[in-house]
């Protein structure tokens, strides 16, 4: 098929509703070459789920090959601050380094640790929603969806509330995440480099403060781990912030928008005892991370197509989560009572999202408060989407109570 005629991630219309295109991709085969990004698109749930667990693929290849051996050009040296920050983070590490750092960081996301955060998360959700309701409405994204997960991760890391840089955490994160979009521009790269330098500089200074005066936060705990270099600490902290709020922000806003436009805001399926099931359906129905990329480290075969070592695959999470082969004839239907829901929104395998339990806690807290305190919530205007496709969200969500 002419993949480029179907898949157009730079088109606002496509970004607004990519699901019909996904259905065409699934019907046409299991792997599709996409020339504009030189990637193989993988649209089926079974394949996406399997390849997330397949160690013949990796988030990086430098643990096994040089750039030359892999047939790839080295990154632009002008972008080095971004790549240094990104390449030492848990998401883009493979092999022994990934296992070592994941074991250390996973201690901060055990069920017991997350449960200890629950009162703080619920109190924060109650305060933010209360302020929105008292104001009669406003921008749900700026007033509730963004502040909550940023505040939770900042508190976990030990970022003091009085630090001026705390207000920059979200803008720095957005600039860095711009590099995860397809074919990022030089201006996007420049902003990511500037944010990487500023964010890294702030964390170095904060780490120095914690060395002199340790606290009960994650940075203080990581300082005592001899196996962790300072760069790995910095990259890990940045990743926790980026990954710890981008999906939560976009699922909160996208979820409210989905419920309102489906007339489901006061559905019985959103009762407190059912909310966790409903949250997972919102994560499936319109996933905030539409694509996850992997390098092919050893040849793989999909449906008779051999994808060679050195190629890159784009695992289409949004398509996998709407695949009728896994979710049946109601795959394109919002079913807030869906019990059998193996969505891939949080990934799978060794790179499964460590923060998934925390994200679910935050989402349940926010939706619970909104549903309880704003039963008459409604849209003021149709929301405008951000231009990004890979990380898909909105500019704002104007609502009134």
Protein Blocks (a to p, Z undefined) as FASTA:
>chain_A
ZZklmmcckbmklmmommlmmmmmmmnombdcdfklopacdfbfklmmmmmmmmkbcfbf
klmbcfklnopacddfklmmmmmmmmmpmklgghjllmmmmmmmmmmmgfklmmmmmmmm
mmmmmmmmmmmmmnopajfklmmmmmmmmmmmmmmnopafklmklmmmmmmmmmmmmmmp
ghiafklmmmmmmmmmmmmmmmmmmmmmmmmmccfbfklmmmmpmklcfklmmmmmmmmm
mmmmmmmmmmmmmmmmmmmmnopmmgfklgfklmmmmmmmmmmmmcfblbdcdddfbdcd
eehiacdehiacdddfklmmmcfklnojmlmpccfkbmblcbfklogajllcfklmmmmm
mmmmmmmmmmmmmmmgccfbdcdddfbfklgcdfbdcddZZ
